[in-house]
């Protein structure tokens, strides 16, 4: 999920309050609810509605709304949000891993029902007018709780891995570039659902995988969503990889990540062009690097797509003013303009995760970095968003093959660590 500087025929952009009882004021004295976001407004298009119906996830938001309506205090509402958000995450994981009813004719490997059902819930929550006072701060706290629980952030179960079982963390992303094609699926998110809680048998013993899915929104990253999620987790895992959709027909192990946002619009159609904002900017490096065993991963037979050790970056050389592409990585003293993964949120999550690894003093013992998957493409006769269907056999095959290869890349990484 990266903004790659390729010709326009290339499809891949890549790739991402307290609980005290409230006062007695009624909804008429509460602040007016905010309008739906750009991201939420896409829900009313035909394809998202078909995806929800085709998975049975069209019932999620109405059930959530009914549960919210029974809440008489903020604390009760918070409990509803936590319960229903957690239930949505588990339902999506269970569906992807073959547990319970499929709920419709969409194949189980589909990540899109989770994405659109979550947006339906956030839209209902955004417009909800309870009988008690709900100011902007408390409404935001409810939304944050829904985001945390429905994305797997509160479901990371590292303690369930017994002694001798290595712990692996994988992050994925929501679908994106939805104004180009609202039918889009993100294979990194699909991989997260398919692999969450699973055990991979390696030559060096079993490895248990825990996963999280991140939004494709600059503001969430600015607000520290990556660091809040990963800071308590990284010291307790043996391997991590952030994953996003990247280039057509290939996997890339990104060698270097850059401290620059290139401005490509996110899922709310907001762009940011600036140095990546992180805590303690005075000590912020321009570049971070992978500690994944990239040579071993590239050499392994992981699946039908080629896997590359991708070293190219774009920099402003020391003393220079214009960006220069460096095929072999950055030069000393240069300023980042794009990491190997570009200048979008895929590069940013890789930069933030590896910077956090280094700041926690884990660089020499924790393998971690970024993997770009191939672009997930529809079948040859289904490429027009205006007339195409939301799925087809080649689309499903491509997604299943990418998921399977992500699993094998994790196996190769765990065996080389």
QUIPE-V576357 format. One record per residue. RES is the residue in one small letter. SS is DSSP state (@ for helix, = for strand, . for the rest). OMEGA is omega in whole degrees, 0 to 359 (999 if undefined). D_FIRST is the distance of its C-alpha to the first C-alpha in Angstrom with 2 decimals. Layout:
BEGIN
res: [RES:RES]
ss: [SS:SS]
omega: [OMEGA:OMEGA]
d_first: [D_FIRST:D_FIRST]
END
This chain:
BEGIN
res: [x:x:x:x:x:x:x:x:x:x:x:x:x:x:x:x:x:x:x:x:x:x:x:x:x:x:x:x:x:x:x:x:x:x:x:x:x:x:x:x:x:x:x:x:x:x:x:x:x:x:x:x:x:x:x:x:x:x:x:x:x:x:x:x:x:x:x:x:x:x:x:x:x:x:x:x:x:x:x:x:x:x:x:x:x:x:x:x:x:x:x:x:x:x:x:x:x:x:x:x:x:x:x:x:x:x:x:x:x:x:x:x:x:x:x:x:x:x:x:x:x:x:x:x:x:x:x:x:x:x:x:x:x:x:x:x:x:x:x:x:x:x:x:x:x:x:x:x:x:x:x:x:x:x:x:x:x:x:x:x:x:x:x:x:x:x:x:x:x:x:x:x:x:x:x:x:x:x:x:x:x:x:x:x:x:x:x:x:x:x:x:x:x:x:x:x:x:x:x:x:x:x:x:x:x:x:x:x:x:x:x:x:x:x:x:x:x:x:x:x:x:x:x:x:x:x:x:x:x:x:x:x:x:x:x:x:x:x:x:x:x:x:x:x:x:x:x:x:x:x:x:x:x:x:x:x:x:x:x:x:x:x:x:x:x:x:x:x:x:x:x:x:x:x:x:x:x:x:x:x:x:x:x:x:x:x:x:x:x:x:x:x:x:x:x:x:x:x:x:x:x:x:x:x:x:x:x:x:x:x:x:x:x:x:x:x:x:x:x:x:x:x:x:x:x:x:x:x:x:x:x:x:x:x:x:x:x:x:x:x:x:x:x:x:x:x:x:x:x:x:x:x:x:x:x:x:x:x:x:x:x:x:x:x:x:x:x:x:x:x:x:x:x:x:x:x:x:x:x:x:x:x:x:x:x:x:x:x:x:x:x:x:x:x:x:x:x:x:x:x:x:x:x:x:x:x:x:x:x:x:x:x:x:x:x:x:x]
ss: [.:.:.:.:.:.:.:.:.:.:.:.:.:.:.:.:.:.:.:.:.:.:.:.:.:.:@:@:@:.:.:.:.:.:.:.:.:@:@:@:@:@:@:@:.:@:@:@:@:@:@:@:@:@:@:.:.:@:@:@:@:@:@:@:@:@:@:@:@:.:.:.:.:@:@:@:@:@:@:@:@:@:@:@:@:@:@:@:@:@:@:@:@:@:@:@:.:.:.:.:.:.:.:.:.:.:.:.:.:.:.:@:@:@:@:@:@:@:@:@:@:@:@:@:@:@:@:.:.:.:.:.:.:.:.:@:@:@:@:@:@:@:@:@:@:@:@:@:@:@:.:.:.:.:.:.:.:@:@:@:.:.:.:.:.:=:=:=:=:=:=:=:=:.:.:.:.:.:.:.:.:.:.:.:.:.:@:@:@:@:@:@:@:@:@:.:.:.:=:=:=:=:.:.:=:=:=:=:=:=:=:=:=:=:.:.:.:@:@:@:@:@:.:.:@:@:@:@:@:@:@:@:@:@:.:.:.:.:=:=:=:=:=:=:=:.:.:.:.:=:=:=:=:=:.:=:=:=:.:=:=:=:.:.:.:.:.:.:.:.:.:.:=:=:=:.:.:.:.:.:@:@:@:.:.:.:=:=:=:.:.:.:.:@:@:@:@:@:@:.:.:.:.:.:.:=:=:=:=:=:.:.:=:=:=:=:.:.:.:.:.:.:=:=:=:=:.:.:.:.:.:.:.:.:=:=:=:=:=:.:.:=:.:.:@:@:@:@:@:@:@:@:@:@:@:@:@:@:@:.:.:.:.:.:.:.:=:=:=:=:=:=:=:.:.:.:.:.:.:.:.:.:.:.:.:.:.:.:.:.:.:.:@:@:@:@:@:@:@:@:@:@:@:@:@:@:@:@:@:@:@:@:@:@:@:.:.]
omega: [188:175:184:180:179:177:189:178:178:186:189:169:180:147:999:999:182:185:179:181:181:176:186:181:180:180:181:178:180:176:178:181:179:178:176:178:174:181:181:182:179:181:187:177:187:185:177:179:177:178:179:179:184:179:186:181:175:179:187:184:177:177:178:180:179:179:177:183:180:180:181:178:177:180:178:179:179:178:177:182:180:181:184:175:177:179:179:179:181:179:180:178:180:179:181:184:170:179:178:182:178:177:181:186:172:181:188:183:188:178:189:177:177:183:184:177:177:179:176:177:181:177:177:180:181:182:184:176:183:179:178:181:179:181:185:181:180:176:178:179:177:179:178:179:178:178:182:186:185:178:178:183:181:185:180:190:183:181:180:176:182:178:180:177:180:183:183:176:177:175:176:182:169:166:181:190:187:174:172:178:185:180:192:173:178:183:176:175:177:178:179:180:183:188:184:177:181:179:177:177:179:178:180:179:185:176:180:185:170:187:177:176:182:176:175:182:180:188:178:179:176:181:173:182:181:183:179:181:190:185:179:187:187:179:186:179:180:182:172:171:168:185:174:178:186:188:181:169:184:166:174:168:187:185:188:179:185:184:185:172:185:172:181:185:178:183:171:181:176:176:177:176:187:169:180:182:180:173:179:182:180:180:184:176:175:185:166:185:177:168:171:177:190:180:179:180:181:182:184:174:186:181:189:179:176:180:184:166:189:189:186:174:171:184:163:184:176:181:181:180:185:178:180:175:179:183:185:177:186:175:184:175:183:178:185:168:170:172:176:179:176:182:181:187:174:174:184:180:177:179:182:182:181:174:177:175:183:181:175:180:186:187:186:182:185:174:180:179:187:176:172:176:169:171:178:187:172:178:187:181:188:186:181:182:184:185:186:177:184:178:174:185:181:176:179:179:180:181:179:179:178:178:180:181:173:179:181:175:175:178:180:179:181:180:181:186:999]
d_first: [0.00:3.75:7.03:8.87:12.57:13.48:16.15:15.60:16.41:13.16:11.09:7.57:5.82:2.64:0.58:7.32:32.40:34.98:36.59:40.03:41.86:41.42:44.30:46.25:44.94:43.99:40.95:42.97:42.93:39.27:36.67:35.33:32.00:29.01:27.69:24.63:21.31:19.45:17.04:20.20:21.94:19.76:21.44:24.50:23.06:24.36:21.32:20.39:24.11:24.41:21.61:23.44:26.77:25.67:24.76:27.51:25.17:26.88:29.55:27.40:27.60:31.31:32.19:30.42:32.31:35.59:35.09:34.32:37.45:39.57:38.48:41.35:40.02:36.83:37.11:37.40:34.40:32.33:33.48:32.52:28.98:28.53:30.14:28.29:24.83:25.55:26.98:23.90:21.71:24.45:24.95:21.36:21.52:25.00:24.10:21.31:23.84:26.75:28.81:30.68:30.70:27.73:28.82:28.31:27.48:23.67:22.90:22.30:18.92:17.39:15.07:15.65:19.17:18.16:15.77:18.45:21.32:20.03:19.76:23.23:24.50:23.18:24.71:27.96:27.99:27.36:30.32:32.58:36.04:37.90:41.62:41.09:39.76:36.00:34.98:31.55:31.21:32.01:29.86:26.88:27.97:27.94:24.47:23.27:25.13:23.52:19.98:21.03:22.81:20.62:17.51:19.55:20.08:23.81:23.86:23.16:26.40:26.88:30.64:30.67:30.03:33.60:34.88:33.83:30.48:27.52:24.85:21.14:18.33:14.86:12.20:9.60:7.90:9.49:9.00:8.06:9.58:12.63:15.18:14.31:14.78:15.60:15.87:12.21:11.49:8.55:9.92:8.81:10.89:13.44:13.83:14.51:17.15:18.66:19.11:20.18:23.74:24.14:26.01:25.16:28.33:28.09:30.90:31.18:31.39:29.29:26.02:24.99:21.36:20.40:17.07:15.48:12.77:11.44:11.22:8.87:11.89:12.97:16.43:15.81:14.47:17.45:19.71:18.95:17.26:15.68:19.06:21.14:19.42:19.37:22.60:24.99:23.06:22.32:26.07:26.67:24.20:24.63:21.05:17.55:14.03:10.76:8.33:4.77:4.26:5.12:8.59:11.39:13.91:13.09:11.95:11.67:13.20:12.27:15.74:15.46:13.56:14.74:16.19:15.02:13.16:12.98:13.59:11.08:12.06:10.69:11.98:15.42:15.21:15.73:14.73:15.57:16.71:18.29:18.52:16.51:19.28:20.41:23.85:26.46:24.94:28.09:27.03:23.36:22.44:20.44:18.80:18.20:18.07:17.24:20.24:18.98:21.53:19.39:22.49:23.50:20.18:20.06:23.74:23.55:23.76:20.76:20.38:20.28:17.11:17.77:16.29:16.30:17.04:14.92:16.97:16.41:15.91:17.11:19.99:23.10:25.85:28.51:31.02:28.90:27.48:25.11:21.67:22.00:19.68:20.77:20.10:21.56:20.01:21.36:25.07:27.25:27.25:24.36:22.11:18.32:16.51:13.31:12.62:11.87:8.13:8.83:9.80:7.17:6.81:5.11:8.17:10.18:10.22:11.11:13.63:15.09:15.52:17.13:19.16:20.42:21.31:23.31:24.95:26.07:27.77:25.84:24.50:27.36:27.24:23.74:21.29:17.72:14.46:10.89:10.09:7.42:8.57:9.73:8.77:11.02:13.83:16.95:20.35:22.06:24.22:21.68:19.30:20.91:19.50:23.01:24.94:22.70:22.81:20.24:20.38:22.12:23.15:20.80:17.75:19.11:19.99:16.58:15.06:18.08:17.88:14.31:15.47:18.63:17.13:15.00:18.43:20.14:17.86:18.76:22.33:22.38:20.96:23.56:26.32:25.65:25.66]
END
